[in-house]
Amino acid sequence: MTVHISVPVEDTDRIDLEAWAQTRGVPVGLMVAEAVAVYVQDQREIIAAVAEARADIAAGRVSSHEDVVAEFQARRAAAQTGL
């Protein structure tokens, strides 16, 4: 099901959107719909990651700040030496 939503857009953004849409040969609405779809998917992934992190915390699956820093330093050193 598709719904239509009115969204206020700054005039400068509208001008850019119209120019880009013309370049792509698509309606502005399609470009905005694509952008919204990407945003919604990003938000779903962020919400899922936060829920997973909260579950890990609740289950005691946590690392100290020092352990995390040490792990990143080891990864950086390995990447710099090409390992």
N, C-alpha and C positions, 0 to 999 in steps of 0.2 A: 504494500500500500504506500503510495506516495502522498505526502502532504506538502502544501505550499506555505512558506513562512516569510513574512516581511521582516527585513533586517535593515536598520538604519546604517548607511555606509557614508563615510566622508566623501565629498565630491572628488577629491584627488584620487582616492582609492577607486571610485566608480570609473573615473577616466582611465586609470591603469587597467582595471578589469576589462573594460570595453576594448581597449587596444589589444590586450593579450588574447581575448576571445576572438577578435577579428583575425589576428595573426594565426591562431589555431584553426579558425574556421568553425568555431562552435559557439553556442549561445553562452552568454554570461552566466545564466542560471546553471548550466552544466558545470562550469568551472567552480562555481560556489558550492554546488552539490558535491563535487569531488573533494573539495577542501573540507567540507563538513564531515564527509565520510572518513577521511584520514584523521581528522581531529577526534571524532567519536571513537575510532579504533584505538588511537593513542590513549585516550582516557580509559577505555576498557582495560588495556594492558597495564596502565599505571594502577588502577583500582585493584586489579588481580594481584599485582606485585605487592602492593601494600597489605592486602589481605593475607598473602602468603608470608610476608615478613611478620605480621602480627601473630600468625599461627606459630611461626618459628620461635618468637619471643615467648609466647605462652607455654610452649613445649620445652623451653630452656635451651633451644638451639641458638646460642649466641656466641659471639667472639668478643674478646676485649679489644679496645682501641689499639693497644700495643701489638696484639696478634695480627690485626688487620694491616697496620702499618708495616710490620715485618714481612707479611705476605706480599704486599705491593712492592716493597723494596726488593725482595727476592725475584719477583716477576720482572721488574725493571732491569735488574742486573742480568738476568737470563736473556732478556730481549736485546740488551746492548752487546752481549757476547755472542749472540746468534744461536743460542741453545734452544 
